[in-house]
Every structure is written in structure tokens, then in C-alpha cells.
């Protein structure tokens, strides 16, 4: 491990030297690549240098063991630096775990109402609001790619493009079935109903990641409309793209421009096709490693939001928080941090 860290430190110093060269700033792509690599290496090198400083302090304390006046003080110092080195060694093991290559990507976040009819659609609306507020708290940009609403303001399905730092790394464990238990506003008898919505978090795919043959696409235009057929556009600006080999269909009617809708529909299609490839690849290694936080399968029940008890339970790690209002207002960090920690622990156990 430490030979690898020595090599990484040399690379870190090399990047710093390159970034001090004004010629690098004339090449925007090279500058972006070097800065990205520096950001990834920085926490590792900082922890490694702290580990080495603790080791040097430990050796210095050992040299004072022979001094009767300083022996007790030196022993305390030695023990403190030993504990510090062990903690930093564990931290380095975590930092050196293989990174998901998609962690720094933006995401296509899709929400679809599930069982429960209109109540399921209203819950999908609550989830949409939750993720929009979380994006705002993180300083991310969230843009609608598609929004299909019901007459009562629920969401049948929607797609968001979320852009920012470490978006996929933070949101990837949100994929799956989210269940809600509450008394619907339309329920006169006060009975608790169970409804659900499905969330899919897909890393945004660039054209260089996935090339689509235009001959494999069927593109239809139609007039977009709001809930219940309201707000009908007089022009056929809505787009429906069908990928013939897979049968995947993407619709986008959020923009009044046909070209903008087509561009957004293609973003969603590329992300879905890349996800299909990922699922095929992961299926081959699923038997070797199954994470505690699940595979991200959209059919997997991941979380329950229980209004009568004011709790949110993540079933993958058995975590229950009695903060339902705060969570639905976008306070997701405690849940997400716990999921990331569980995933890292599983990776360490299987490495």
C-alpha cells in the first residue's frame, strides 16, 4: 500500500509543478484534466503526509525513552502518535478503495408514480420536491427534462438533469422503490394507505461515452399538453424518441422548442442505454460482490416514509430517522452519508 502511496505522491508533486507552468493554461482540456486529478489525489496525499508526520513524531518520542526526566512524557506522546497513525492507516485504506468512475458525473434523475393511483402520484411530487431542495442545499443545478403531471398536481413521471460536484456519488443509492404510508387527503375514513414511487438515478452519458446510430431511432412529434389536456401547444413541439433495438421510449415536452425537446430526450436516452450496458456488466460480477446498500435495482424497495410515526426507514442498512419533515425538505445528508459508509465498509470487507 505504501509503495503505491509513494508513487501517488510523486504524481501529485508532478501535477503541482505542471500547474505552475503558464503554458498549461493555454490548453483548457489539459488544465481541466490536471485539476480533476489533483482534486482526486489531494485527500489521499494529505492523509499520507499526516501519517508520515505521525510516524516521525513517534520515532522522536522513542528517542526520549532513555531520558528519565522525559520518559513518561515521551511515552504519552508515543502512544498518542501510535493511535493517530492507526487511524490514518484506516483512513488511507478507505481512500484507496477503487472509485466508481461515474462518481463525478452529473445525473439524470427519474421519478415515476407507482402503486396507489393519485396518492402515488402525489407522493412522487413530494419526492421531486425533496430532491429539488436537496440539490439547492448542495449548490447543484437541477433542470427539468420532462414533467408529466396529473390533474391534482401529482407527478406521473418526470426527469431532471442534476449538475454539480459529486452528484452521482451522492445520489446513486437513491435508485429503487420509495414507499409512503399516510392518510391521503382524499380519504374520508382516515385509513392509512400505502403507496409507492420509483426513483432511477442514471449517470449522464456524453456522446463520447455512447454513440447512437441515427438509423436506430424513430422520432415522432406531437402537441404537448399539461394535466388534463390543458395548455395545449398549437405547434407540434413535443418529441417522442424510440430506440428500435431496445424498444426504449423517451418523451420530452417541457420546452416549446422542438429542437430543445429533442436534445433533452437524447440526454435521457443516452443515460438509459448506458445504464443497460452497466447492468449487463454488473450482472457478471454480482455473485462476487453484493453491496449492503443493494444493486440500485429499480424494483428493490429501498425506503419507507411513515407519516403517522414521523419516521423514515432505509431498509438496506436498517437505519430509521424520526425526521420525516426535515428529510422531505431536502435534509438527506445523514441518510446518504450512512449509505456511503455502509458501501465502503462492504468494499473493505470484501477486498
Secondary structure, 3 states (H helix, E strand, C coil): CHHHHHHHHHHHHHHHHHHCCHHHHHCHHHHHHHHHHHHHHHHHHHHHHHHHHHHHHHHHHHHCCCCCCCHHHHHHHHHHHHHHHHHHHHHHHHHCCCCCCCCCCCEEEEEEECCCCHHHHHHHHHHHHHHHHHHHHHCCEEEEEEEEECCCCCEEEEEEEEECCCHHHHHHHHCEEEEEEECCCCCCCCCCEEEEEEEEEEECCCCCCCCCCHHHEEEEEECCCCHHHCCCCCCCCEEEEEECCCCEEEEECCCCCHHHHHHHHHHHHHHHHHHHHHHHHHHHHCCCCCCCCCCCCCCCEEEEEECCCCEEEECCCCEEECCHHHHHCCCCHHHHHHHHHHHHHHHHHHC
